[in-house]
Amino acid sequence: MKTNNNLNIQWTNVLIIGNRSYKNLGDELILAGTIKLLQQQGKKIWIQAYDPKWLRGFLKQFVDISDITFLTEIPKGVRSLLRYIWKQWWSEIWEYRKIHSVIVGGWEILTEENPNSYRYRLVSLLPILMKKTLVKVDIYLMGWIQIPNKNLNIKLFNYLLQKTTHIYARDFETVDALKIYWYKDVEFFMDTAYFAWEWKKEKSKIGKAKYIIVNVNKNGEKFLENIINDIQQYVKKGFHIYYVPVSKGKNIEYNDGKYYDLLKYNTHLELLDWERDFTTFLDVVKWAEIVISTRLHLFLIASFLGTKTKVYPYQKKIIKMQKVLTKVL
């Protein structure tokens, strides 16, 4: 199956929203890939981000950021609202007048496994939904989308779908489910992390160093004993162990560093960072004996590079993406 890179977004001025700059490697790669595709079409880009300064520095490794406008994300709680007002970020609201297309994308874009996602996405869209203009603003959803079961989420979801121009789903099951649900303007589009980098598979790994790469996250905690056993088996064979904190968020669900602290008491682990030098990070991943992960995008990166993987699927999305890769890689 040929991978389509024609992201058909109307208008020139495009806003991208989602979980940006929370230091989750998956979300940041999705963003970088989306930017690349849009820049190839000559689009002018705005990005909502939690930490615009950090995001600028990270994206420099992937794309030209000189013509990108970074906006502070719309607050979703009382404390973030007070901070938004205190820092006078509300003055950025005027930028939304220039927007004619919006991409709502990210990792778990709409899923009840992240219970606030339906509300959060609509909050992020408030400056667009409340904008008075003669020109219709096109809204595109992109990523993993789950049809909700809870009444409130169903109402929010249906409202968002009514405002949506088109959906690019990253797995085939979502496409089928949405069409059955009632929404027809949907098609498959590869997870845009695929377009973030020139992934090069090595034909031979003769002479490589003896090491493996490991990651664990909160949702994959139930597999911790299995992963410890995997590590111990490789240590017995003389392998060095790298640990990658794929997500560096502050709350417990997005702080993979916690598991480095837990695992290092069982054996020696060395931290492998992706944030400062992505090229060096990929060189290490490329030559690993195996990548053992609970995070989807570490599994994807290893797969793009042709590195052997062992994934513990804590969520449906991992199983879905394994099916996608069998068709597109």
C-alpha positions in Angstrom: 0.0 0.0 0.0 1.5 3.4 -1.0 1.6 6.0 1.7 -0.3 9.1 0.7 1.4 12.4 1.6 -1.2 14.7 0.0 -2.8 16.4 3.0 -5.7 18.2 1.4 -6.2 21.2 3.7 -8.1 24.2 2.2 -7.0 27.8 2.5 -3.5 29.1 3.2 -3.6 30.2 6.9 -3.7 27.0 9.0 -3.8 26.7 12.8 -2.7 23.4 14.4 -4.0 22.6 17.9 -3.5 19.6 20.2 -1.3 18.5 23.0 1.7 20.5 22.0 5.0 21.0 23.9 4.1 18.8 26.8 7.3 17.0 26.0 5.7 13.8 24.7 7.8 12.6 21.8 4.8 11.2 20.0 2.9 14.4 19.9 5.9 16.5 18.9 6.8 14.2 16.0 3.2 14.2 14.8 3.4 18.0 14.8 6.7 18.1 13.0 5.4 15.8 10.3 2.2 17.8 9.9 4.2 21.0 9.5 6.5 19.5 6.9 3.5 18.4 4.8 1.8 21.8 5.1 5.0 23.7 4.3 5.4 21.7 1.1 2.1 23.2 0.1 3.1 26.7 0.9 0.8 27.1 3.9 1.3 29.7 6.6 1.1 28.0 10.0 0.0 29.0 13.5 0.5 26.6 16.4 -1.2 26.5 19.8 1.3 25.3 22.5 1.7 25.0 26.2 5.3 26.1 26.1 6.0 28.0 22.8 9.6 28.7 23.6 10.5 25.1 24.2 8.6 24.0 21.1 10.5 26.4 18.9 13.8 25.0 20.1 12.7 21.4 19.5 11.1 21.9 16.1 14.3 23.6 14.7 15.7 20.1 14.3 12.9 19.2 11.9 11.5 22.2 10.0 12.1 25.9 9.2 10.2 27.7 12.0 11.0 31.3 10.8 7.5 31.8 9.3 5.5 29.9 12.0 3.5 31.9 14.6 3.4 30.2 18.0 0.4 31.0 20.3 -0.1 30.1 23.9 -2.8 27.4 24.2 -6.3 28.3 25.4 -6.6 27.6 29.2 -8.7 24.7 30.2 -8.8 25.3 34.0 -9.0 28.0 36.6 -5.2 28.2 37.4 -4.3 28.2 33.7 -6.9 30.9 33.0 -5.5 33.1 35.7 -2.0 32.6 34.4 -3.2 33.3 30.9 -4.7 36.6 32.0 -1.7 37.6 34.2 0.8 37.0 31.4 -1.5 38.9 29.0 -1.5 36.1 26.5 -5.2 37.0 25.9 -3.8 39.6 23.5 -2.9 36.7 21.1 -6.7 36.2 20.5 -6.5 38.7 17.6 -4.3 36.2 15.7 -7.3 33.9 15.3 -8.9 36.4 13.0 -6.4 35.4 10.4 -7.2 31.7 10.5 -9.2 29.9 7.8 -8.4 26.3 8.4 -7.7 24.4 11.7 -6.2 20.9 12.2 -7.1 19.3 15.5 -4.6 16.6 15.8 -2.3 14.7 18.2 -2.0 11.4 19.9 -5.2 10.5 21.7 -7.1 13.3 20.0 -10.6 12.1 21.0 -10.9 9.1 23.3 -12.6 8.1 26.5 -9.3 6.6 27.6 -8.4 10.2 28.1 -11.8 11.3 29.7 -11.4 15.1 29.2 -10.3 15.0 25.6 -13.7 15.8 24.0 -14.1 18.9 26.3 -10.4 20.0 25.9 -10.6 19.9 22.1 -13.7 22.1 22.0 -12.1 24.6 24.5 -9.1 24.9 22.3 -11.4 25.7 19.4 -13.4 28.4 21.2 -11.6 31.4 19.5 -12.5 29.8 16.1 -16.0 28.7 17.0 -16.9 32.1 18.4 -15.3 34.0 15.5 -17.7 36.1 13.4 -16.6 36.0 9.8 -18.2 35.7 6.4 -15.6 33.1 5.4 -16.3 29.6 6.8 -13.4 28.2 8.9 -12.7 24.6 7.9 -12.0 22.2 10.8 -10.1 19.0 10.2 -9.6 16.2 12.8 -6.5 14.1 12.5 -5.3 11.1 14.5 -6.9 8.5 16.7 -10.6 9.1 17.2 -12.9 7.0 19.5 -16.7 7.1 19.3 -17.7 7.8 22.9 -20.2 6.0 25.1 -20.9 8.6 27.8 -23.8 10.9 27.2 -22.0 14.2 27.7 -19.1 13.1 25.5 -21.6 11.9 22.8 -23.1 15.4 22.8 -19.7 17.1 22.6 -18.5 14.7 19.9 -21.6 15.2 17.7 -21.3 18.9 18.0 -17.7 18.8 16.9 -18.5 16.5 14.0 -21.1 18.9 12.8 -18.5 21.6 12.7 -15.9 19.3 11.0 -15.0 19.6 7.3 -13.0 16.3 7.0 -11.4 13.7 9.2 -8.0 12.0 8.6 -7.9 8.9 10.8 -4.6 7.1 11.3 -6.1 3.6 11.4 -8.5 1.7 9.3 -10.9 0.7 12.1 -11.6 4.3 12.9 -12.5 5.1 9.3 -15.1 2.2 9.3 -16.5 3.1 12.7 -17.1 6.7 11.8 -18.8 5.9 8.6 -21.1 3.5 10.5 -21.7 6.1 13.2 -22.9 8.7 10.6 -19.9 10.7 9.6 -18.8 10.0 6.0 -16.1 12.6 5.2 -13.3 10.5 6.6 -10.3 8.7 5.2 -7.1 7.0 6.3 -4.0 9.0 6.6 -0.7 7.7 8.0 0.3 9.0 11.4 2.2 12.1 10.4 5.2 11.2 12.6 6.1 9.1 9.6 6.8 12.3 7.6 8.8 14.1 10.3 12.1 12.5 9.4 13.9 10.7 6.6 13.8 7.3 8.2 16.6 5.0 6.8 16.6 1.3 7.4 20.0 -0.3 7.7 20.5 -3.5 5.6 23.1 -4.9 7.9 23.8 -4.5 11.7 27.0 -6.5 11.8 29.4 -5.2 14.5 26.7 -3.2 16.4 27.0 -2.6 20.1 25.2 -5.0 22.5 22.4 -3.0 24.0 18.7 -2.8 24.2 16.3 0.1 24.7 13.4 0.1 27.1 10.4 2.3 27.9 7.5 2.1 30.4 4.6 4.4 31.0 1.7 4.6 33.5 -0.8 2.8 31.3 1.7 0.0 30.7 2.6 -0.4 34.4 0.8 -3.7 34.6 3.5 -5.1 32.3 6.3 -4.0 34.6 7.2 -7.4 35.9 7.3 -8.8 32.3 9.6 -5.9 31.3 11.9 -6.5 34.3 12.2 -10.1 33.3 13.0 -9.1 29.7 15.7 -6.8 31.0 17.2 -9.4 33.3 17.4 -11.9 30.4 19.4 -9.5 28.3 21.6 -8.5 31.2 22.6 -12.1 31.6 23.7 -12.1 28.0 25.9 -9.1 28.5 23.6 -6.4 27.1 23.7 -2.8 28.2 20.3 -1.2 28.9 19.1 2.2 27.8 15.9 3.7 29.2 14.0 6.3 27.2 11.5 8.6 28.9 9.4 9.1 25.8 7.0 11.4 27.7 8.4 13.9 30.2 5.1 15.4 31.4 4.7 16.6 35.0 1.7 14.6 36.0 1.9 10.9 36.8 0.3 9.7 33.5 2.9 11.4 31.4 6.0 11.1 33.5 7.9 8.1 32.1 11.0 9.1 34.2 9.3 7.5 37.3 9.9 4.1 35.8 13.5 4.7 35.2 13.8 5.3 39.0 12.0 2.0 39.6 13.9 -0.1 37.1 17.4 1.1 38.0 17.1 -0.7 41.4 16.9 -4.0 39.5 19.8 -3.4 37.2 22.0 -0.6 35.8 20.2 1.6 33.3 21.5 4.5 31.3 19.1 7.3 30.3 18.8 7.9 26.6 17.4 11.4 25.8 15.5 12.4 22.6 15.0 16.1 23.4 18.3 17.9 22.6 19.8 15.9 19.7 17.3 13.9 17.8 19.8 12.7 15.2 22.0 11.1 17.9 19.0 9.6 19.6 18.0 7.9 16.3 21.5 6.6 15.8 21.2 4.7 19.1 17.7 3.4 18.3 18.8 2.3 14.9 21.6 0.0 16.2 19.8 -1.5 19.2 19.3 -5.2 19.5 15.7 -4.7 20.3 13.3 -1.9 21.5 11.0 -3.0 24.3 8.2 -0.4 24.8 4.8 0.4 26.1 4.7 3.8 24.3 3.3 3.7 20.8 5.7 6.2 19.1 8.9 4.5 20.4 7.5 1.4 18.7 6.8 3.4 15.6 10.2 5.0 15.4 11.9 1.6 15.8 9.7 0.2 13.1 10.4 3.1 10.7 14.1 2.4 11.3 13.8 -1.4 10.9 14.9 -2.1 14.5 13.4 -5.2 16.1 10.6 -4.4 18.6 8.7 -5.9 21.4 5.6 -3.9 22.3 3.3 -4.3 25.3 -0.1 -3.1 24.0 -1.7 -1.3 26.9 -4.2 0.4 24.6 -6.2 -0.5 21.5 -4.2 2.1 19.4 -1.0 0.1 19.5 -2.8 -3.0 18.1 -4.4 -0.8 15.5 -1.1 0.7 14.4 0.6 -2.7 14.2 -2.1 -3.6 11.6 -1.4 -0.3 9.8 2.3 -0.9 9.6 1.8 -4.3 8.0 0.2 -2.5 5.1 2.2 0.6 4.7 5.8 -0.4 5.5 
